[in-house]
Amino acid sequence: MEQEIKLKISAWLTSFGIDSQPSDGISTSIMIIAFILLAGIAYFIVLRVVVRAVNMVILRSKATWDDVFMRYKVLEKLAMLVPAIVLNLLVPIALTEYPIINNLVDRLLSIWLVVLMIGAIYASLDAVDEISDVNLVSRRLPVKSFVQLTKLFLFFVGIIVSISILADQSPVYFLSGLGVATGFVMLVFRDTILGFVAGIQLAANRMVSKGDWIQMDKYGADGAVEEVSLTTVKVRNWDKTITMIPAYALVSDAFRNWRGMSESGGRRIKRAINIDINSIKFLTEEERERLSKVNCLKEYFPAKINEIRESNAKVSDLDIKVNGRHLTNVGTFRAYLQEYLQRHDKIHKEMTLMVRQLAPTTEGLPIEIYVFTNDTRWAFYEAIQADIFDHVFAILPEFGLVSFQAPTGNDIRSLKSVKAD
């Protein structure tokens, strides 16, 4: 194909009275200079007319993705192919009488053409990577990993094609020799190969994406994923430090991804308050009367009293409290917390909401609050959680309950002073 084009160009030059096969060095130099000028003119026309016109259309369009291609000068790099093609077709015609030089120049121009093509593709890939970041596509797919992999592949293709052009051999000849160097390649590019395989698994299973909050204690990572590349995952921790994790480590080791929490719209509060068991008791009539005026318990008391009355109707000797059912301060406290959280405007009502009693320990009876806030932002979540437990600790005396607290130094000293007295 290329030879046919060269023959047509040679015939076209001959029709204008130009010797397409000059026999002296001066004519050859003139033709080469003329061809270089022609290539420059072609480049100028494409750059100043075609590329500028397309850029004007891009600037006036409402789309933003084409602006990224313009910023990476993709069209300008493609325009460089025009003079390279012109010189690649015309210069060998002027050097017909010098076969050795002709052959060398032809191969160098072909290599230059390959380099320019790969450069244009590199610029396009960089633009695609930035567009994926802007459109948040990189949160679903590791686009940067695929871009880097494609660049790496093109780099090796460019080297093989360039060597094959210089050696005047088929690229298949050099590809067949890669089997011998497989062990060396595996050793040198171990992280790259492992990262590539891990990147495919991460993408297929959506294990981690840009913007995810991940926690991996082995590498000291606890923060947001900033970049998922071919070999590493860049995490900016909450203390603003940067942790680089090998991509394959996310597949081989355990880590926690908080994306599900962020996407669900709710963040869990799972915290218990330990009640001093000595403060647990039955409610007196006076305490029941007082607590029945609490808004969160106005519906609880009538229903619970009726239930207990019906149950006790089947029991004799109610003068002994052990024989019947009675309201307790800790049970009433749990009922209050359940209703209080149900009415709280910062608690997610569509997710699990309960107040439960855990097994007693040497530190008292744990009453656990298990709910989800409707704001997943860290600072707001912590504020909501703190407000809830501020309230919980403050209302304990209203139910005659005391929270458990291990003795402090002051407690021990006070005991000593009592004994001394």
Backbone hydrogen bonds, N-H to C=O, Kabsch-Sander energy under -0.5 kcal/mol:
donor,donor_aa,acceptor,acceptor_aa,energy
5,I,1,M,-2.0
6,K,2,E,-2.2
7,L,3,Q,-2.2
8,K,4,E,-2.2
9,I,5,I,-2.4
10,S,6,K,-2.5
11,A,7,L,-2.4
12,W,8,K,-2.3
13,L,9,I,-2.5
14,T,10,S,-2.0
15,S,11,A,-1.7
16,F,12,W,-0.7
16,F,13,L,-0.7
17,G,14,T,-1.7
18,I,13,L,-2.5
19,D,17,G,-0.5
20,S,18,I,-0.7
28,T,24,D,-1.8
29,S,25,G,-2.6
30,I,26,I,-2.6
31,M,27,S,-2.5
32,I,28,T,-2.4
33,I,29,S,-2.7
34,A,30,I,-2.7
35,F,31,M,-2.7
36,I,32,I,-2.4
37,L,33,I,-2.6
38,L,34,A,-2.5
39,A,35,F,-2.5
40,G,36,I,-2.5
41,I,37,L,-2.7
42,A,38,L,-2.5
43,Y,39,A,-2.4
44,F,40,G,-2.6
45,I,41,I,-2.6
46,V,42,A,-2.4
47,L,43,Y,-2.9
48,R,44,F,-3.0
49,V,45,I,-2.0
50,V,45,I,-1.1
51,V,46,V,-3.1
52,R,47,L,-0.8
53,A,49,V,-2.0
54,V,50,V,-2.4
55,N,51,V,-2.5
56,M,52,R,-2.0
57,V,53,A,-1.8
58,I,54,V,-2.2
59,L,55,N,-2.4
60,R,56,M,-1.5
61,S,57,V,-1.0
61,S,58,I,-0.5
67,D,64,T,-0.5
68,V,64,T,-1.0
69,F,65,W,-1.2
70,M,66,D,-1.8
71,R,67,D,-2.3
72,Y,68,V,-1.8
73,K,70,M,-1.3
74,V,69,F,-2.0
77,K,73,K,-1.8
78,L,74,V,-2.0
79,A,75,L,-2.2
80,M,76,E,-1.0
81,L,78,L,-1.4
82,V,79,A,-1.2
84,A,80,M,-1.2
85,I,81,L,-2.6
86,V,82,V,-2.4
87,L,83,P,-2.8
88,N,84,A,-2.2
89,L,85,I,-1.6
90,L,86,V,-2.5
91,V,87,L,-1.8
93,I,90,L,-1.1
94,A,90,L,-1.2
94,A,91,V,-0.6
95,L,91,V,-1.0
96,T,93,I,-1.1
98,Y,95,L,-1.4
102,N,98,Y,-3.3
103,N,99,P,-2.5
104,L,100,I,-2.2
105,V,101,I,-3.2
106,D,102,N,-2.6
107,R,103,N,-1.9
108,L,104,L,-2.5
109,L,105,V,-2.9
110,S,106,D,-1.8
111,I,107,R,-2.3
112,W,108,L,-2.5
113,L,109,L,-2.1
114,V,110,S,-1.9
115,V,111,I,-2.6
116,L,112,W,-2.4
117,M,113,L,-2.1
118,I,114,V,-2.4
119,G,115,V,-2.4
120,A,116,L,-2.2
121,I,117,M,-2.1
122,Y,118,I,-2.6
123,A,119,G,-2.1
124,S,120,A,-1.9
125,L,121,I,-2.4
126,D,122,Y,-2.3
127,A,123,A,-2.0
128,V,124,S,-2.3
129,D,125,L,-2.3
130,E,126,D,-2.1
131,I,127,A,-2.5
132,S,128,V,-2.2
133,D,129,D,-1.5
134,V,130,E,-2.3
135,N,131,I,-2.5
136,L,133,D,-0.9
137,V,132,S,-1.9
138,S,132,S,-1.4
139,R,136,L,-1.0
140,R,137,V,-1.7
141,L,137,V,-2.2
143,V,141,L,-2.3
145,S,228,V,-0.6
146,F,142,P,-1.6
147,V,143,V,-2.6
148,Q,144,K,-2.6
149,L,145,S,-2.4
150,T,146,F,-2.5
151,K,147,V,-2.4
152,L,148,Q,-2.4
153,F,149,L,-2.6
154,L,150,T,-2.8
155,F,151,K,-2.4
156,F,152,L,-2.0
157,V,153,F,-2.4
158,G,154,L,-3.0
159,I,155,F,-2.2
160,I,156,F,-2.6
161,V,157,V,-2.9
162,S,158,G,-2.4
163,I,159,I,-2.6
164,S,160,I,-2.5
165,I,161,V,-2.0
166,L,162,S,-2.4
167,A,163,I,-2.7
168,D,164,S,-0.7
169,Q,164,S,-2.3
173,Y,170,S,-1.4
174,F,170,S,-0.8
175,L,171,P,-2.2
176,S,172,V,-2.1
177,G,174,F,-0.5
178,L,175,L,-1.4
179,G,176,S,-0.7
180,V,177,G,-0.8
181,A,177,G,-0.8
182,T,179,G,-0.9
185,V,181,A,-2.6
186,M,182,T,-2.8
187,L,183,G,-1.8
188,V,184,F,-2.6
189,F,185,V,-2.9
190,R,187,L,-0.8
193,I,189,F,-2.6
194,L,190,R,-2.9
195,G,191,D,-2.8
196,F,192,T,-2.3
197,V,193,I,-2.3
198,A,194,L,-2.7
199,G,195,G,-2.8
200,I,196,F,-1.9
201,Q,197,V,-2.0
202,L,198,A,-3.0
203,A,199,G,-2.3
204,A,200,I,-2.9
205,N,201,Q,-2.3
206,R,202,L,-0.6
207,M,202,L,-1.7
210,K,138,S,-1.5
211,G,225,V,-2.7
212,D,209,S,-2.0
214,I,212,D,-0.7
214,I,223,G,-2.4
215,Q,256,R,-2.8
216,M,221,A,-3.1
219,Y,216,M,-1.2
220,G,217,D,-1.0
221,A,216,M,-2.4
223,G,214,I,-1.9
224,A,236,R,-1.7
225,V,212,D,-2.9
226,E,234,K,-3.0
227,E,234,K,-1.4
229,S,227,E,-0.6
229,S,232,T,-2.6
233,V,245,I,-2.8
234,K,227,E,-3.0
235,V,233,V,-0.5
235,V,243,T,-2.8
236,R,224,A,-2.7
237,N,235,V,-0.8
237,N,241,T,-2.7
238,W,222,D,-1.7
240,K,237,N,-2.1
243,T,235,V,-2.9
245,I,233,V,-2.6
245,I,243,T,-0.6
247,A,231,T,-2.5
249,A,246,P,-1.1
250,L,246,P,-0.8
250,L,247,A,-0.8
251,V,248,Y,-0.7
252,S,248,Y,-2.1
253,D,249,A,-2.7
256,R,215,Q,-2.9
258,W,213,W,-3.6
258,W,256,R,-0.5
262,S,258,W,-1.9
263,E,259,R,-2.9
264,S,260,G,-1.7
265,G,261,M,-1.1
266,G,261,M,-0.8
267,R,373,T,-1.5
269,I,371,V,-3.7
270,K,268,R,-0.5
271,R,369,I,-1.6
273,I,367,I,-2.2
275,I,273,I,-0.5
275,I,365,L,-2.6
276,D,402,V,-3.6
279,S,276,D,-2.0
280,I,277,I,-1.5
283,L,327,L,-2.7
288,R,284,T,-2.6
289,E,285,E,-2.1
290,R,286,E,-2.2
291,L,287,E,-2.7
292,S,288,R,-1.7
293,K,290,R,-1.2
294,V,291,L,-1.7
297,L,294,V,-1.9
298,K,294,V,-0.7
298,K,295,N,-0.9
301,F,297,L,-2.2
303,A,299,E,-1.1
304,K,300,Y,-2.7
305,I,301,F,-3.0
306,N,302,P,-2.1
307,E,303,A,-1.9
308,I,304,K,-2.4
309,R,305,I,-2.7
310,E,306,N,-2.5
311,S,307,E,-1.8
312,N,308,I,-2.7
313,A,309,R,-1.5
314,K,311,S,-1.0
315,V,312,N,-1.9
320,I,317,D,-1.2
321,K,319,D,-0.7
323,N,320,I,-1.8
324,G,321,K,-1.0
329,N,281,K,-2.5
332,T,328,T,-2.1
333,F,329,N,-1.9
334,R,330,V,-2.1
335,A,331,G,-2.1
336,Y,332,T,-2.3
337,L,333,F,-2.5
338,Q,334,R,-2.3
339,E,335,A,-1.9
340,Y,336,Y,-2.9
341,L,337,L,-2.6
342,Q,338,Q,-1.7
343,R,339,E,-1.6
344,H,340,Y,-0.7
347,I,344,H,-1.1
348,H,372,F,-3.6
349,K,347,I,-0.5
351,M,348,H,-0.7
354,M,370,Y,-2.0
356,R,368,E,-2.3
358,L,356,R,-0.5
358,L,366,P,-2.5
361,T,364,G,-2.8
364,G,361,T,-1.7
365,L,275,I,-2.7
367,I,273,I,-2.5
368,E,356,R,-2.9
368,E,366,P,-0.6
369,I,271,R,-2.9
370,Y,354,M,-2.6
370,Y,368,E,-0.6
371,V,269,I,-1.9
371,V,369,I,-0.5
373,T,267,R,-3.1
374,N,346,K,-2.1
381,Y,377,R,-3.1
382,E,378,W,-2.7
383,A,379,A,-1.9
384,I,380,F,-2.4
385,Q,381,Y,-2.4
386,A,382,E,-2.4
387,D,383,A,-2.4
388,I,384,I,-2.1
389,F,385,Q,-2.0
390,D,386,A,-2.3
391,H,387,D,-1.9
392,V,388,I,-2.2
393,F,389,F,-2.3
394,A,390,D,-1.7
395,I,391,H,-1.8
396,L,392,V,-0.7
396,L,393,F,-0.5
398,E,395,I,-1.0
399,F,395,I,-0.7
399,F,396,L,-1.6
400,G,397,P,-1.4
401,L,396,L,-2.1
404,F,274,N,-2.9
412,I,408,T,-1.9
413,R,409,G,-2.3
414,S,410,N,-2.4
415,L,411,D,-1.8
416,K,412,I,-1.9
417,S,413,R,-2.1
418,V,414,S,-1.9
419,K,415,L,-2.2
420,A,416,K,-2.2
421,D,417,S,-1.8
